[in-house]
């Protein structure tokens, strides 16, 4: 089963230009879906991704990548 990453291109705390390459480094075969994820309140101040249907929220992009890697190792 391949991984799925859902990220928002509208939230102010997100920079998809830098986030997408980092997600591809984690899993080059993952499906990356970009669009509104209805996390607008959280996305104003925190980085987030929905990883295999489970939200992962962090203070910044670096912490988000760390949390995603940890989640996928479990």
C-alpha positions, 0 to 999 in steps of 0.5 A, spaced: 500 500 500 502 506 498 502 512 502 498 518 501 499 525 503 494 531 503 496 538 503 493 545 502 495 550 497 491 556 501 493 556 508 498 561 510 503 557 514 504 552 508 509 553 503 508 547 498 514 549 494 518 547 499 514 541 502 512 537 496 520 535 495 521 533 502 514 529 502 517 526 495 524 524 499 520 521 504 516 516 499 517 518 492 511 513 490 506 516 495 500 520 492 500 527 494 494 531 493 494 538 493 488 542 495 483 545 501 483 540 506 478 544 511 483 545 516 483 553 515 483 554 522 489 550 524 493 552 517 493 559 519 498 558 524 501 551 524 504 546 518 499 540 517 499 534 512 494 529 512 498 522 512 494 516 510 487 519 512 490 522 519 492 529 521 499 531 523 500 538 525 506 541 527 509 548 529 513 549 523 515 545 516 521 542 519 517 539 525 512 536 520 517 532 516 520 529 523 513 527 525 511 524 518 517 520 518 516 518 525 508 516 524 510 512 518 516 508 521 510 506 526 
